[in-house]
């Protein structure tokens, strides 16, 4: 029990004040900066929604506190602090439905930027809890983020794989695709104000979930076309 408590405390404090952002800078940034910012924000909205390809099962339930980060912003993005970690925090709840279908909802944000998301998953294969046997899942998700100067709508899909190596160690892999539309509500630049900016990109995730009875810790590395990221989560899965 003491071992689990140490992990819980260390991961919890890792997700607090890990980064700082000032989204109010958006209003004074040019089009080139806003385009790269759209991609950076889309990255942290797209990932971190799953850490297992095993369906919860009818009546199953999970709740997680997730931190999703980019290692540093893209070159032209000056909304986020240059060469510094940026990201979002989410509280996510999941429920298992019949026929290997799961649903989730999450809410969070950072520094007067608020976001909500929801999605569904389908377990392509029958649930398998044997050692070294593969579970596979497809996930469809959507996120909406709002700030006084802009809003963003994101859609993403992922194909995920996971396996039970020991009672504790459960690695997972995902491959996905993200589509976002950001609308600049207010800007000092005429070519930015009122404009819609679209971003599409693939992404990949490799991670590990550590399971201690109902308590779970997960960490993952996210691979993008430009500037990778990582995410962590702590929570309970029943």
N, C-alpha and C positions, 0 to 999 in steps of 0.2 A: 504493500500500500504506500509506503514511504517513497519508493521508486517512482510510482505514478504521480504522486503529488509534486515531486521535484520537476518532472517533465511538464506537468500542467502549468506550474508557476512560471517556469522559464519560457515556455512558448507563449503564455499569455502576455508577459511583459515584453516579449519580442514584438508583439503586434501593436503596442501602444507607443505613440510618438516616434515611430520609426522614420517618418518623413514629415516634411511640411510643404504645403502648397498654398499658393495664393491665386485662386481662379479669377479674381477681379482683374488680374493683368490681361485677361482675354480681350477686354475692350480696347486696349491700346496696342495690340499686336497686329502685324500685317498679314496678308493672305498666305504667304509662304510659311509663316510660323503657325497659323491656324490649321493649315493642311497637315503639318507634322503633328500638331497637338491632337487633331482628330484621330490620327492613327495610334498615338500613344494612349489616349483615353480609351479607345476601342479595345486595345490589348487587355487592359486590366478589367474591362467589363466582360470580355469574352471567356476568360479562363477561371479556374478555381471553383467550378460548380460541382465537381465530382472527384472522389478519391477512391472509387471502387466501381468495377463493372458488374458487381453482384447486385441483383435486384433486392430491395428490402423485403419483398414478400408482403402479401395482403395483411394489413394491420401493423406492419413494421413502421418505425418512426426514427428519425434522426434530427439532431439539431447541432449546428456547428457555428463557431466564430472563425471567420476566414479573413486573412490578410493577403491581398494580391498586389504584387509590386512589379514595376519595371526597374531594371538595374540603373538605367539613365535614359533621359528623353532622346528622341531623334535630334539630328544636328540643328535643324532650323526651329525647333520647338523652344520658345522662350517663355511660354506660360508656366511650365514647370521649371524648377531650379536646374540650371545647367550642370550636367555631370553628377547629379545626385539622384538617389533612389526616390521614386514617387509611387503612389498607389492609393488603394481604397480598402476600407474595412467593411465587411458584410456580416450580418447575422442571418443564417439560412436554416429553414425548417423543411424537412422532407417527409413524405408519407408514402407507404407502399399500398398499391391498389391491386386488384385482381389481374391475372394474365401477365405477370411480370412487368407491370407498368408502375413506375414511380412518378411522383410529381413533387416539385419544390417551389418555394417562394423565398425571396431574400430581400433585405433592405439594408442600406448603409450609405456610405459616402465619405467625404472628407472636406473640411474647410468651406462651408456653405455651398457645397455641391452635394445634392442628394440623389440617390439612385434606388430603384426597385427592379427586381427581376423575377421571372418565373419560367418554368419549363417542365417538360415531360421527358421520361426516358423509357426505353423498352429493352428488356433483357432478351437478346437474340437467341441465346442458348438457355437451356434449363439450368437453374441454379445448381452449382456444383461446389461443395465444401470440402472435397477431397484434396489432399496435397498434390501440388504440381498440375492441377487440372485448370483449364482456362475458363473464365467467364467473359462474355462479350456483351456489350450494350451500345445502343445508339441514343443520343441525347439531342433534343431540340430546345433552344433557349431564347429568351428575349429580355432585353433590359431597356429601361428608360431612365435617363439622367437629366436633371434640371438645375440650372443656375440662372441668376437674374439676367445674365448677358447671352445665354445660349441654352439649347437643349439638344440631347442626342438620343437617337433610337438605334439599338443594336440587335441584330439577329445572329445566332450562331448555331452550328451543329457539330457534334463530335462523335467519333467512333472510339470506344474505349475497350481496353483489355485489362484484366487483372488476374492474379493467381495467389493462392495460399502456399507460401513456402514453409512457414512454421505457424504455430498458434498465434504468434505475435506479428510476424513480418508478412505484409501483403503488398508487393509491388504492383504498379499500374502504369499503363501507357495510353495516350490518346492522340488522335489526329483529327483536326477540325478545320472549319472555315468560318470566317466572320465577315459580316456586312454591316456597315454603319452609315447613318445619315446624321450629320450635325447641322443644325440651323443656327446661324449667328443672328440673334435678336437685336443686339446693340453693339456697335463698333464705331471707333473714331475714323475708320477707313470706309469710304463709299463703296469700294469693290468687295468689302467683307459684309457690311451690314445687310441683313435680310437674305444672305446667300446660303444655299444648301451645299454642303461638302460631303462627298461620298468616299468611303474607303472599304476595300475588299482585300482580304489576305488569308492565307492558310496559317495554321499554327500547330505546334506539337508539344506534348507534355510527357515527361517521365518523372514518376514519383514513387513514394513509399508511404504506406499506411501502417502504423503500429497499433495493434489492437490489444487492449487490456480489458478483457470482459466487455462491458458496455462502453468503456471509455476509449476514445480514438485520438491519435495524433497523426497528422499527415503533413508531408512537405514535398514540393515538386519544383522542377525546373521547366520553364516554358520557353520554347524556341519560336522565334519570329523571323521574318525576312530581315528586319533591322532591330538591333538592340533587344536582347532577350530579357526574361524576367523570372520571378519565382513566386511561390505562394505557400502559405502555411495554414493549418487549421487545427483547432482543438474542439472536441465535442463528444456527444454521446450518440450511439447507434444501437437501437433495440430491435 
